[in-house]
Amino acid sequence: MASVLALCFLLVVAVLQCSVIDAATDYCKICKESYGHVGCANPGFGPDCGHNPRTLKLSKEHRRALMAEINSWRDNVANGSYGLPNAVRMPVVSWDVELEYLAIKHTKGCVAETRKCRQTSRFWIPGQINYVFTDNGVPKRTLVIEQALKEWHSQRSRVTKELIEQYADEWPKGVVKDFAQTIIDRAAAVGCGLSAWEDEGRNRALFTCIFSSANVRGYSVYKTGTGPGSQCSKKDSVYKSLCTANELVDPNNF
């Protein structure tokens, strides 16, 4: 009985956490830049959203599939399967409801790249990646997510040891920023959002994921060493080259 009550309590806390994010945090006061904060925007859709804009809620299964795919990439990076240096302390990525909330807010603007701030009280330099879907057919959540993951993962072959040791947005081999974002060892949390609309007779969607830390020019993507996960407090039981989700990493320490 005690365990059942404890589980119910945790579920209630999780629901409350999701419901009070907007009320508890005044995002309009976090960033002073003239571009504003994505969380400070109007709760509705932006002027670029065309006809019939709507948010497509991600199910538990969608979130689980996203985490499994990204953590698989991280595990393969950490253990050298992708031909990159071993990561000594890369944690499993976990879902974060605040980052999900901000990602949804961003997609409701229907513009992939903006200069709006995404900073939170916990995450000072969050990183963001986007995927824009355009098709004659109605966008389906699973299809959009699969295509986004495929596009991001396609950048893997351009990532090199030199990029890992000293990140640069502009890379001679081509675009790398999306895949590089998914393998930052400081980024242990992520949240994603998806919105769709109709424009010029075509169906469009914007899928966005915001991570707890970003790559910064001149800094390493992750700490390298001789053994995968060799500096983890405890290794994950599924992704054996990664630290567990309980690993204490500072997303703001470069």
PyMOL commands that set and color helices and strands:
alter all, ss='L'
color gray80, all
select helices_A, chain A and resi 2-24+27-29+38-40+60-78+97-107+141-158+161-165+177-182
alter helices_A, ss='H'
color red, helices_A
select strands_A, chain A and resi 51-55+94-95+127-135+189-199+202-211
alter strands_A, ss='S'
color yellow, strands_A
deselect
rebuild
show_as cartoon
